[in-house]
């Protein structure tokens, strides 16, 4: 509920709120009704297979997720479906249908609704704050983990883009029969 009010801001309309509430209740009711089925969906599949499959579909989710860059690889539908499928696989290994229901609802919140809220709330201050909080908690675990995290962060966000721009002058375009055909129209 808090996420809904933060997302809507001051533009909340009563009719829209009632409609969205009905949708949320319907999702919760149907999720609760079908959670026993989803909990027992993969009983015949081994746990190792479920964990491996979950790992690969969550990697698929990360690959196809929309990070704000327009690319041919971005597919919101594939990303969301892979994440929900991974959550269903994990839910099938929990101890009760109620636990499965809670996991599936959390997956829906984090994977389906979360990106909209993050997109609306994104700011550089929030990014710096989240990095600082991560560093604080990582240093309480281990200084080696903290330095590894900071090194990886600098490598991915500073060094790799710098190297990419720097190497552009060495780029060599090779043309051949694999290129798209260019149709030229000649006047009659």
N, C-alpha and C positions, 0 to 999 in steps of 0.2 A: 504494500500500500504506500509506504514511504517513497519508494522508487517512482510510483505512478504520480504522486503529487510533486515530486522534484522534477520529473519529466514534463508534466503539464504546466508547471509554473503557475502564473496568475491567470492563465487562459482556460481555467476549468469551467466547462459548461455542464449543467446538471443533466441534460439529456444524454450527452456523450459519456458522462461518468456512470449513469445508470446502465447504458448499453455496454460499456466496458466491464462493469461489475457483473452483468449477466453472463458475458463471455467468460470471465474468470471463474464464476461459479460453475458454469457448464464444464469447463476444462477440469476443474477440481473434482467434480462429481464423476465424470467419465473416467478420469484418471484413477480415482478410488475404486470404481466398479471394475475396471480392467486390470488393476494391479495384481490380483491373484493369478490371472492368466499370464501376465508379463513376468511374474515371479517364477512361474514354472515353465516358461517358454523353452528354455534351453537345458532342461534337466538331463537329456540324453547325450549332451555334449560334454566332454571332459573340461575340467576347470582350467587346465593349462591352455587348451585351445581357446577358451573364452577369454582368458587374459591376453593371449597373443593377438587374437582378433580385435580386442578392445584397444590394445596398443596401436595396431595398424590403422584402425578407423579414426582414432584420435589424432594420429599423425596426418591422416588424410584431411581431417578437420583443420589442422594447422596450415596445411599446404594450400587449401582452397579458401581460407578465411579472407574476408575483405579487410585489408589493412589500410585502406584509403588510397591505394595506388591502382589506377586502372590498368589491368593486365588481362591477357587472355586466360590466365590460369585461375582468376577469381571467379568463384561460383558460390553465392550465398546458399543456394539450395543444397548443393553437395556438402558444403561445410556443416550446415545445420543438421542435415540428415545423418551424416557420419557421427556427429557429436551425440545426437539422441540415440542412435543405434549403439554407440559405445556405452551410454548410460543404461540402456535396456540390458545389454550383456552383463554389465556389472550388477544391476539390480537383480538379475536372476540368481546370483550367488549370495544374496543376503539372507538373513535368518527368517524373516517374516514378510508377509505381503505389505504390512504397514511400512516397514523399512524400505521396501522397493518403491512404494508410492512416494515416500518423502524424497528418495533419491531422484526419482523421475521428475517430480515437481521442481526440485532444486536445479536439475539439469535444464528444464524448460526455462526457468528464470535466468540462469546464468548464460545459457547458449542462445536462447531465442530473444529474450527481452533485454538482457544485459548490454549487448552491443549498442542498442539505441540509447540507453542511458549514458554509457561511456562516451559515445559520440557527442551527446549534448553537453556533458560536463567536462570534456577534455580541455585542459589548460596546462601551460608549461609549469605553473606553480604546483598543480596537483601532481604532475610527473616528478618534479624535483622532490616534493614531499614524500611520495611513495618510494623513491630511490633512497632517500634519507632514512625512512622507517625500515626498509629492507636492510640497509647497512647497519643500523643500530641493532636489529635482532640477529643479524649474521655475525656481528662481532661478539655477541654474547655466546654464540655457539662455538666459533673458532675463528681466529684471525686468518688462518689459511683459506678458509671458505670465503671470508670477506674479501681478501685480496684476489682470490680467483674470480669472484663475482665482479669486482671492479675492473679487473683486467679484461674479462670477457666483454663487459659493457663497453669499455673504451675501444676494444678491438673491433667489435661489431658496429658501433655507432660512429666512431671517428676514423680509425685506421682503414677499414674496408672501403668506406665511401671515398676517402682521400686517394687510396690506391686505385680505385675504379676510375676516378676522374683523371688521375695522373697517367694511366695506361691508355687512355683514349687516343693519344697521338700515335700509338703503335698499332691501332686497329687497321685491319686490312680487309676490304670488301672484295670478295671473289664472286664474279658473275659466271653463270653457266646455265646449262639446260634445266636445272632445278628451280630457277627463278620463275616467277609468274610471267606469263606471256603479256606483252604490251600490244594492244590492238591500236593500230593507227588507221585513221580514215583518210582516204585520198579522194579529192574532189573529182567529179566526172566531167 
